[in-house]
Structure formats: structure tokens, C-alpha cells
Amino acid sequence: MTQTEYKLHIDQVIERIERARIKVSEHHIVKIVAVSKYVDADAVKALYRIGQRAFGENRVQDLKAKAEALEDLPLEWHFVGTLQKNKINALIDLDPFLMQSLHSLELAEALDKRLEAKGKTMECLLQINSAEEETKSGVMPEAALEVYRGIQERFPRIDLRGVMSIGAHTDDEVAVRKSFETTRSVFDAIGDADICSMGMSGDFELAIECGSTMVRLGSIMFPQMRR
Ligand SMILES: *Cc1c(COP(=O)(O)O)cnc(C)c1O
């Protein structure tokens, strides 16, 4: 794919987001985080050149490698993966723009402790397992509000900005919609949260219609590398 064809492709993705967004409201804003976990630093650079600034990774070591390779570019890096306890310090040292996958009180406690030791804070989203799937990490939706408040009260180094969720893993649109609506209802119940991160390449329009304010797009943003 040439750079011109690539730009056309990304324009089409943005148009699809626009159509879904307008259905919600002209004032509804949706941010794109390009999940670059399938591609190398050169592919990130190619997308940066056509205007993308926010990128996401699901492994600390990949985030580190790409952030260092591209440190001259004004990129913002999001962490979207399951964080192992032994990678907490490495993640903190990378100063991610947003840690989207805080999945338990236990992880919050460990993260807060290391942040305190380093004299730092981190903006995070609470990951919610809205589809209640065993294979996914995240807080169950019934417990989410209480856990969110608990983190806010007990862990001052963690700056919670909202919620993140992965849609139900099924072709059944009704079930996927339900999982997004569940996440959005937690977001609304929190009241002062500003980020509702949901929607991936296969379901972002539905997620936006259900109130997503941030989509995490991987394969569709890197079509040359589509698996
Ligand atoms: C990989 C990944 C994405 C992007 O997935 P695509 O289906 O390729 O768009 C989004 N969110 C998380 C948490 C991921 O791990």
C-alpha cells in the first residue's frame, strides 16, 4: 500500500467514526488510539505522518522499544495490556500518557506503592469485564463502582479518568451491544469520569453508538500488516 492509499484508507476509517459519532450527537467527541502491537516502529511512523498521535501497546517491553525508537516524535503512549506485577516499575519509568487496563484493587495497590516510591502519579482507566468472560481481565460490572471509589479514596497516586472495556467476544450483536451498554452505565454512574474507552476494529461503530469516547483500533489502522 502506498502512503497515498494508506491515507485514503485512514480517511475512510475516520469517516465511519464520524457517522457513528454524529448519530450520538454533534458534540460527542471520540478519540482514536492506534494499537500498534502487531506492527513495528516504522509502521507507527507511517501512521504518525498522516496525523495520528496516540498509540497503544499491550506489553511493557514493546511499549519501551517503540517509545525509545520514536522518542523524537511527539507521540502519546497508552498501555492497554494485562500488567504483570514485575513490570510495574518499567511501566512507570516510561511515563505512559494513559494506563487503560487497571484491572483490580490489588494491582492498584501495588501500582500506587511503586508510584509513591518514585514520586510520580499515573492517569489510569479501570478495566471492566462487562461481558463477564472468564478469559478477560477486569472488574465485574456489579463491583465496578465500588472498586472505582475505593481506588480514588485509597490510592492518591492513581488518577482515575474513567473506564475501559473489551466488547463481548461473539458475532451476536445483541450481546456485544449489551456489554458496551453495561460499561457505559458504569461510566455514567461514576459521574465525574471523562473517558469511556471501548470499541476495537470489529465493533467500534457499535461502541460509539453506545457512548464510547475512545476507540482502540489495531488491525484496521495497520491494514498492510493485517493478520
Ligand atoms: C489488540 C487490542 C486492541 C485492538 O484490537 P483490533 O481488533 O486489532 O482493533 C484494542 N484493545 C486491546 C486491549 C487490545 O489488546
The ligand as a Tripos MOL2 file, in Angstrom:
@<TRIPOS>MOLECULE
LIG
   15    15     1     0     0
SMALL
NO_CHARGES

@<TRIPOS>ATOM
      1 C1         -5.2600   -5.6030   20.4060 C.3       1 LIG1
      2 C2         -6.1360   -4.7420   21.2120 C.ar      1 LIG1
      3 C3         -6.9640   -3.7840   20.6110 C.ar      1 LIG1
      4 C4         -7.0580   -3.5940   19.1010 C.3       1 LIG1
      5 O1         -7.5660   -4.7530   18.5010 O.3       1 LIG1
      6 P1         -8.0610   -4.7840   16.9700 P.3       1 LIG1
      7 O2         -9.1570   -5.7830   16.9560 O.co2     1 LIG1
      8 O3         -6.8840   -5.1830   16.1740 O.co2     1 LIG1
      9 O4         -8.5450   -3.4230   16.6340 O.co2     1 LIG1
     10 C5         -7.7340   -2.9860   21.4300 C.ar      1 LIG1
     11 N1         -7.7130   -3.1230   22.7780 N.ar      1 LIG1
     12 C6         -6.9290   -4.0160   23.3990 C.ar      1 LIG1
     13 C7         -6.9550   -4.0960   24.8780 C.3       1 LIG1
     14 C8         -6.1250   -4.8610   22.6430 C.ar      1 LIG1
     15 O5         -5.3590   -5.7670   23.2680 O.3       1 LIG1
@<TRIPOS>BOND
     1     1     2 1
     2     2     3 ar
     3     2    14 ar
     4     3     4 1
     5     3    10 ar
     6     4     5 1
     7     5     6 1
     8     6     7 2
     9     6     8 1
    10     6     9 1
    11    10    11 ar
    12    11    12 ar
    13    12    13 1
    14    12    14 ar
    15    14    15 1
@<TRIPOS>SUBSTRUCTURE
     1 LIG1         1 GROUP 0 **** ****
